[in-house]
């Protein structure tokens, strides 16, 4: 299927307008919070000196009370690829703070997202193929239970069981305290060892939704006329199950997968907080506590861009994998 120019322009235009709105809200929302980050930093670093606070306000661009002035300066910096300087990590640029945290988030949340979808799809396919079986009923019960449990509660329970009582995994952090003195192989082993429980927690916490979505999609597909025709033709059950059933049932889940991939950069804030994991979610949480406007803006801007880009990719790819979708 070929795209027409109207479809491409419309989708890209919607993405650009959404990005502009996200950038504007990204500027306004942190400034609605109470507190003065310059005075707070001066109180912490210089015993509350007013001269230091005024100098920090000038450095941070907060010396002019006009929001229009700050907004124009913010847009100008963005166009030059400058995300500003982090208040709490002064004088470190926001980009450096984000780049330092990003690999930890990608390594855990991206891995957990892909594995969760894969496992959820496989379980959902098996359950839908034999509805009402012991496997299907137990899966449904577990899914409804897990879907009602918050992420942080699952994380705390896993830490209590596997870390505190059994001692199989560390209580938190991303690496061993002596990480810098390790050889490369021991460093990799330390990273994987500390990442296992956060990844496992995210998989369990997000698995239920993927199981239910694919099971319901496949149940709907199995009732279609072409599935009855395939059975009447004598096609093997495995071929009907995967080539006809699962293939079409997976299509609606594609958009959900792309949206989840877009949120990967944002990390799983609650999980990273519980495990004291130094990802983007933890950085964002600390930035909010410290009224670190540039870091808050940088974090949410990266999240917004990733979500918008992934949704745009989904809009452009979906018609190619499902010809039934109208290009309008």
Helices and strands as residue ranges (DSSP letters): H 5-31, H 37-46, H 50-60, H 67-79, H 94-105, I 106-110, H 111-129, H 134-147, H 151-158, I 159-165, G 179-181, H 184-222, H 225-232, H 237-239, I 240-246, H 247-249, H 251-262, G 264-266, H 269-274, H 280-289, H 293-321
